[in-house]
Amino acid sequence: MQGTVVKSTGSWYTVRTADNKRIDCKLKGRIRTQNLKSTNPVVVGDWVTIETGQDGTGVIANIEPRKNYIIRKSINLSKQSHIIAANVDRAFLIVTLRMPETPLEFVDRFLIVAEAYSIPVCLVFNKVDIYTAEELDILANLEKIYQTIGYQTIRTSTHGTGIEELKQLLHGSTSVIAGLSGAGKSSLINAVDPTLHVRVGDISEYHRSGKHTTTYAEMIELKGGGDIIDTPGIKGFGLIHIEKEELYHFFPEIFRISSQCLFHNCRHINEPGCAVIKAVQSGQISASRYNNYLNIMSDSHNKYR
């Protein structure tokens, strides 16, 4: 029997079958030892084959090849990876200017991984109802930067701004929603479909950051059609499986201009005749994006790794 993993708690997996039944499953032993490089060999969104028992539970016997996934370095085991979600049509990254502030390097690291696995991303600038005029100016500049590159952006707040637009973007597809703890993922999901009653957390007054409310990944069916993979809030996004020499491939604006560089193996750091550096100097490439590229290349900025 085949199905899709819609919930993972670490030891048990809920699989949704073609006839919309939900079966709680364990993982077959041989699969647990097959993929030791990942902390979670089976993830929400995976297409699997299961064997059912007389007690109504099942065993995941096989995992079908994934069309894509969002992956990051595990925060517990530095040499291992953690897959956030698999087989998605689009990713939505929730970005906030405060309560908590989403660092731009975090945004760019997420976008690198999405580019590497050909996953379209929409940047959701949330909590716009609490921003000052100065913050709204900053937001407008960020929108211009990322829209110029080719990313879709929308503004949202749980008071109604952008909710209908977000609902339309989520309709009829499988989407993963990610962001820092406290960025408002759960509140947005509830605003899109009030019947879901996803648990919402508070902002830590001491750290001005979010507390984890989603403790495991889960695929949620929207009433109007479509699936959302709700993920636990992320504190950091370490890159994995991406070589330094190919990093610029996943900055679309840098990659487009790189063919004009004097040297074919230009690293776009300090080489003579670098078209990318000239584009940064002229404002054609955002300085913040380029600086994040340099930070990741140098490994000197480890805070979000």
C-alpha positions as CSV (number, residue, x, y, z in Angstrom):
1,M,0.0,0.0,0.0
2,Q,1.3,3.5,-0.9
3,G,0.8,6.8,0.8
4,T,2.3,10.1,1.9
5,V,3.9,10.8,5.3
6,V,1.8,13.6,6.8
7,K,3.2,13.6,10.4
8,S,6.5,12.7,12.0
9,T,7.1,12.6,15.8
10,G,10.5,10.9,15.6
11,S,9.3,7.4,16.5
12,W,5.9,7.2,14.8
13,Y,4.9,8.3,11.3
14,T,1.3,9.0,10.1
15,V,0.8,8.0,6.5
16,R,-2.2,9.2,4.4
17,T,-3.3,6.6,1.8
18,A,-4.9,7.3,-1.5
19,D,-8.4,6.7,0.0
20,N,-7.6,9.3,2.7
21,K,-7.1,6.8,5.5
22,R,-4.5,7.6,8.1
23,I,-2.3,4.8,9.4
24,D,0.3,5.1,12.2
25,C,3.5,3.5,11.2
26,K,6.9,2.5,12.5
27,L,10.0,2.4,10.5
28,K,11.4,-0.9,9.2
29,G,14.8,-1.6,10.8
30,R,16.8,-1.8,7.5
31,I,15.6,1.7,6.5
32,R,16.9,3.2,9.8
33,T,20.4,2.0,9.0
34,Q,20.3,2.9,5.3
35,N,20.8,6.7,5.6
36,L,23.0,7.4,8.6
37,K,24.0,10.8,7.2
38,S,20.5,12.2,8.0
39,T,19.0,12.5,11.4
40,N,15.6,11.7,10.0
41,P,15.5,9.1,7.2
42,V,11.7,9.6,6.7
43,V,10.2,13.1,6.6
44,V,6.8,14.7,6.1
45,G,6.0,14.8,2.4
46,D,7.8,11.5,1.6
47,W,6.0,9.0,-0.7
48,V,6.2,5.6,1.0
49,T,5.1,2.0,0.7
50,I,3.7,0.5,3.9
51,E,2.8,-2.9,5.2
52,T,-0.2,-3.1,7.5
53,G,-0.7,-5.4,10.5
54,Q,-3.8,-6.8,12.2
55,D,-3.7,-4.2,14.9
56,G,-4.3,-1.4,12.3
57,T,-0.8,0.0,12.5
58,G,1.8,-0.3,9.7
59,V,5.4,-0.5,8.9
60,I,7.2,1.8,6.3
61,A,8.9,-0.7,4.1
62,N,10.2,1.6,1.3
63,I,10.7,5.3,0.5
64,E,10.1,6.4,-3.0
65,P,12.7,8.7,-4.7
66,R,12.2,12.4,-3.7
67,K,11.6,15.0,-6.3
68,N,13.2,17.6,-4.0
69,Y,13.6,18.5,-0.3
70,I,14.6,21.3,2.1
71,I,17.8,20.2,4.0
72,R,20.0,21.9,6.5
73,K,22.9,20.9,8.7
74,S,21.8,19.1,11.9
75,I,22.2,21.2,15.0
76,N,23.0,18.2,17.1
77,L,25.4,16.2,15.0
78,S,27.7,18.5,12.9
79,K,28.5,15.9,10.3
80,Q,24.8,15.0,9.7
81,S,21.9,16.6,8.0
82,H,18.3,17.3,8.9
83,I,15.6,17.2,6.2
84,I,12.8,19.6,6.9
85,A,10.3,18.5,4.2
86,A,10.2,16.6,0.9
87,N,8.3,16.6,-2.4
88,V,7.0,20.2,-2.2
89,D,5.7,22.5,-4.9
90,R,6.7,25.7,-3.2
91,A,8.3,27.0,0.0
92,F,7.1,30.0,2.0
93,L,9.7,31.6,4.2
94,I,8.2,33.8,6.9
95,V,10.3,36.9,7.4
96,T,9.9,39.5,10.2
97,L,11.7,42.8,10.9
98,R,11.2,42.5,14.6
99,M,9.7,40.3,17.3
100,P,11.8,38.5,16.2
101,E,14.1,40.0,13.6
102,T,14.9,37.6,10.8
103,P,18.6,38.0,9.8
104,L,19.1,38.5,6.1
105,E,21.8,35.8,6.1
106,F,19.3,33.4,7.4
107,V,17.0,34.3,4.5
108,D,19.8,33.9,1.9
109,R,20.9,30.6,3.3
110,F,17.3,29.3,3.0
111,L,17.1,30.6,-0.6
112,I,20.4,28.9,-1.5
113,V,19.0,25.5,-0.5
114,A,15.8,26.1,-2.3
115,E,17.7,27.1,-5.5
116,A,19.9,24.0,-5.2
117,Y,16.8,21.8,-5.2
118,S,14.7,23.9,-7.7
119,I,12.1,24.8,-5.2
120,P,10.3,28.1,-5.9
121,V,10.2,30.4,-2.8
122,C,7.8,33.1,-1.8
123,L,9.1,35.5,0.9
124,V,6.2,36.3,3.3
125,F,6.9,39.6,5.1
126,N,4.8,39.1,8.2
127,K,3.5,41.3,11.0
128,V,3.4,44.4,8.8
129,D,0.7,45.9,11.1
130,I,3.3,46.6,13.9
131,Y,6.0,48.3,11.8
132,T,6.9,51.9,12.0
133,A,7.2,54.1,9.0
134,E,10.9,53.7,9.0
135,E,10.6,49.9,9.2
136,L,8.1,50.0,6.3
137,D,10.7,51.8,4.2
138,I,13.3,49.1,5.1
139,L,10.7,46.5,4.1
140,A,10.1,48.2,0.7
141,N,13.8,48.1,0.0
142,L,14.0,44.4,0.9
143,E,11.0,43.7,-1.4
144,K,12.8,45.5,-4.3
145,I,16.0,43.6,-3.7
146,Y,14.3,40.1,-3.8
147,Q,11.7,40.9,-6.5
148,T,14.5,42.2,-8.8
149,I,16.3,38.8,-8.3
150,G,13.1,37.0,-9.3
151,Y,11.5,36.0,-5.9
152,Q,7.9,36.5,-5.2
153,T,7.1,38.5,-2.0
154,I,3.9,39.3,-0.2
155,R,3.1,41.3,3.0
156,T,0.9,39.7,5.6
157,S,-0.6,40.3,9.0
158,T,-3.1,38.2,10.9
159,H,-5.4,41.3,10.9
160,G,-6.1,40.6,7.3
161,T,-3.3,42.0,5.2
162,G,-2.3,39.6,2.4
163,I,-4.3,36.6,3.8
164,E,-6.5,36.2,0.7
165,E,-3.4,36.4,-1.6
166,L,-1.6,33.8,0.6
167,K,-4.6,31.5,0.5
168,Q,-4.6,31.6,-3.3
169,L,-0.9,30.8,-3.5
170,L,-1.4,27.9,-1.1
171,H,-4.4,26.5,-3.0
172,G,-4.1,23.2,-4.7
173,S,-0.4,22.5,-4.1
174,T,1.9,21.1,-1.4
175,S,3.7,23.9,0.3
176,V,6.2,24.0,3.2
177,I,6.1,27.0,5.6
178,A,9.3,27.8,7.4
179,G,10.7,30.6,9.5
180,L,12.3,31.5,12.8
181,S,10.5,30.6,16.0
182,G,8.0,33.4,16.7
183,A,7.8,34.6,13.1
184,G,4.0,33.8,13.1
185,K,3.7,30.6,11.0
186,S,1.0,29.1,13.1
187,S,-1.0,32.3,13.3
188,L,-0.9,32.8,9.5
189,I,-2.0,29.2,9.0
190,N,-5.0,29.8,11.3
191,A,-5.8,33.1,9.4
192,V,-5.8,31.2,6.1
193,D,-8.0,28.5,7.5
194,P,-9.6,29.3,10.9
195,T,-11.0,25.7,11.2
196,L,-7.5,24.3,11.8
197,H,-6.9,25.7,15.3
198,V,-3.1,25.4,15.1
199,R,-1.5,26.1,18.5
200,V,0.1,29.5,18.7
201,G,3.0,30.5,21.0
202,D,4.2,33.6,22.6
203,I,7.3,35.8,22.1
204,S,9.9,35.5,24.8
205,E,10.1,39.0,26.4
206,Y,13.7,38.4,27.5
207,H,15.1,37.4,24.1
208,R,12.4,39.0,21.9
209,S,12.4,35.8,20.0
210,G,9.9,33.0,19.5
211,K,9.2,30.0,21.7
212,H,8.7,26.7,19.9
213,T,5.1,25.8,19.5
214,T,5.2,23.4,16.6
215,T,7.4,20.5,18.0
216,Y,7.2,18.2,15.0
217,A,6.5,18.5,11.2
218,E,3.0,17.9,10.0
219,M,1.1,18.1,6.7
220,I,-2.1,20.0,7.1
221,E,-5.0,19.8,4.7
222,L,-6.6,23.1,3.8
223,K,-10.3,23.2,3.6
224,G,-10.2,24.8,0.1
225,G,-7.7,22.3,-1.3
226,G,-4.0,22.0,-0.9
227,D,-1.5,20.8,1.8
228,I,0.7,22.8,4.1
229,I,3.8,21.3,5.7
230,D,4.1,23.1,9.0
231,T,7.6,22.9,10.4
232,P,9.1,23.6,13.9
233,G,10.5,27.0,14.2
234,I,14.2,27.2,13.0
235,K,16.9,28.8,15.0
236,G,19.7,28.4,12.4
237,F,20.2,27.3,8.9
238,G,23.5,25.6,8.3
239,L,24.3,24.7,4.7
240,I,25.3,21.2,3.7
241,H,26.1,19.4,0.5
242,I,27.0,22.6,-1.2
243,E,30.7,23.2,-2.2
244,K,32.2,26.6,-2.0
245,E,33.2,26.6,-5.6
246,E,29.5,26.2,-6.7
247,L,28.0,28.5,-4.1
248,Y,27.6,31.4,-6.5
249,H,25.4,29.2,-8.7
250,F,22.6,29.5,-6.1
251,F,22.7,33.3,-6.0
252,P,20.7,33.9,-9.3
253,E,21.8,37.5,-9.8
254,I,25.5,36.6,-9.2
255,F,25.3,33.5,-11.5
256,R,23.7,35.6,-14.3
257,I,26.6,38.1,-14.3
258,S,29.4,35.6,-13.6
259,S,29.8,34.7,-17.3
260,Q,31.1,38.2,-17.9
261,C,34.0,37.7,-15.4
262,L,37.6,37.7,-16.9
263,F,38.4,34.3,-15.4
264,H,36.1,31.3,-15.8
265,N,37.0,30.1,-12.2
266,C,36.4,33.5,-10.6
267,R,35.3,33.3,-7.0
268,H,34.0,36.8,-7.1
269,I,36.0,37.8,-4.0
270,N,38.9,39.9,-5.1
271,E,39.9,38.7,-8.6
272,P,40.8,41.2,-11.3
273,G,38.2,41.6,-14.0
274,C,35.3,40.3,-11.8
275,A,32.0,41.4,-13.3
276,V,30.2,40.6,-10.1
277,I,32.2,43.0,-8.0
278,K,31.6,45.7,-10.6
279,A,27.9,45.0,-10.4
280,V,27.9,45.4,-6.6
281,Q,29.7,48.7,-6.9
282,S,27.2,49.9,-9.5
283,G,24.3,48.8,-7.4
284,Q,23.1,46.2,-9.9
285,I,23.7,43.5,-7.2
286,S,22.6,44.2,-3.6
287,A,25.4,44.8,-1.2
288,S,23.7,42.8,1.6
289,R,23.3,39.8,-0.7
290,Y,26.9,40.0,-1.8
291,N,28.2,40.4,1.8
292,N,26.2,37.3,2.8
293,Y,27.8,35.5,-0.1
294,L,31.3,36.5,1.2
295,N,30.4,35.5,4.8
296,I,29.3,32.1,3.7
297,M,32.3,31.6,1.5
298,S,34.7,32.6,4.3
299,D,33.0,30.5,7.0
300,S,33.7,33.5,9.3
301,H,30.1,34.1,10.1
302,N,29.0,31.0,12.0
303,K,26.1,32.3,14.0
304,Y,23.5,30.9,11.7
305,R,25.3,27.7,10.8
